[in-house]
Amino acid sequence: MIGVAILLLALVQAQEEITTSTVEPTPIEKSRCGNEYFCMSFDCQFGEESCPHIAWKESENNVDFVRVKLRYNSPGSSYVAIGFSRDDKMGQDDIYFCQKNEQNQVAIVSAYSTGMTKPVNIDQESRLQDIGIGSDGNTFFCEFDRPKSLEKNGLNYDLGDGNWFVLIATGPVSGTQGYHGPNTRAASSISWKLSDPPLDFFGASFDISMMKIHAVLMFLAWGIFVPSGLFIGRFFKRGYPKKMVKSKPIWFQFHRLLMVLSVIFTIIGIILIFVNREGWSESAGENGHAFAGIIVFAFGLMNPIIAMFRPDPDSENRKYFNVCHHSIGYLAQVGAVVAIFLGFDLAIYDLAFVSTQIYAALIVLSAIMSILLEVFKQKLEGAAFFGVNLYSICSTIYFLILLPFTITLLVHIGRFDGSTDE
């Protein structure tokens, strides 16, 4: 059975890859960039290691095709990719990989992206013509004619129609393409038309600062403030039910502060991501993160509004309010956990799998602690250790657990170092 599975995997990969040249390849020449070809590269010396170059222009052999060239210098198994997009962001893109495997075999793979998730490779791509594939030491290169207009996943990509952006990325290859890192991807600084004079997008970059801020704000709101507010409202309250600060119970003051902060951070985070993505894009909900986030945002906004109409403690309606308020709060937190896990899986962030593991460990530890506090609720009532209320001690332990996990995850989110789970 294992042998059959390996054979099937090899067959699938073979169907995805184009490995045979039909013309003699002529690698990109820097002198032709901006004169004859549109070109794009990172801020690096042409031909040096880890310096990719891509080029494209209307084909000389057929005006209904676009000539595409890719070149990369890398000692290991890796790829250079070009993507044609209607904007400068990942999502709904026509993508082509030029990749080298462990056996130094070079191949072309046609793919498409439907959102900020890993691109989908196409089996048996037969629309490319005049294919050239080759290598020279650590440098490998691919070229081909792509129809000006072609369809992938039900979408038409007509490079002869209107303005386009081009995307470039590099990354590792291990059976399939690994995620690129934030420093190994870029987008053209302006849009272009195929009929325009050729441009050379040298030193292209990809700005993800708004997405970083969005991720940090949302994690602070729903990974720290909300769970802390729930913990205080559920357990810290039992230790200090009547201790007052400015005529309000101290637990309530902390609870309200954290929940208000979570709403403020969430609103700012939502605004930033909509500005960055220029509204709700067609690919926004591809892996479910955006949909989960909007639902959580709705619940998060609803609860403070409901709290404004909180009945008096001795009111008959107070029990109904409590059920509604608590249910919405816990549903929002569950949805937030789902949204955060899905966010970690977005290719745009390139977070290592260890980030998911750290967050999962935090969720498990928090759940275990909450369950234990509920199970031993009767024994903890009024109990103290060296004169210190046990609920106060448990709350301190909870926040001591939360702090290092939070710092570690924020560092991972802020760094975007391109490490992956491949």
Secondary structure, 3 states (H helix, E strand, C coil): CHHHHHHHHHHHHHHHEECCCCCCCCCCCHHHECCCEEEEECCCCCCCCCCCEEEEEECCCCCCEEEEEEEEECCCCEEEEEEEECCCCCCCEEEEEEEECCCCCEEEEEEEECCCCCCEECCCCCCCEEEEEEEECCEEEEEEEEECEEEECCEEEECCCCCEEEEEEEEEECCCECCCCHHHEEECCCCECCCCCCCEECCCECCCHHHHHHHHHHHHHHHHHHHHHHHHHHHHHHHCCCCEECCEEHHHHHHHHHHHHHHHHHHHHHHHHHHHCCCCCCCCCCCCHHHHHHHHHHHHHHHHHHHCCCCCCCCCCHHHHHHHHHHHHHHHHHHHHHHHHHHHCCCCCCCCHHHHHHHHHHHHHHHHHHHHHHHCHHHHCCCEECCEEHHHHHHHHHHHHHHHHHHHHHHHHHHCCCCCCC
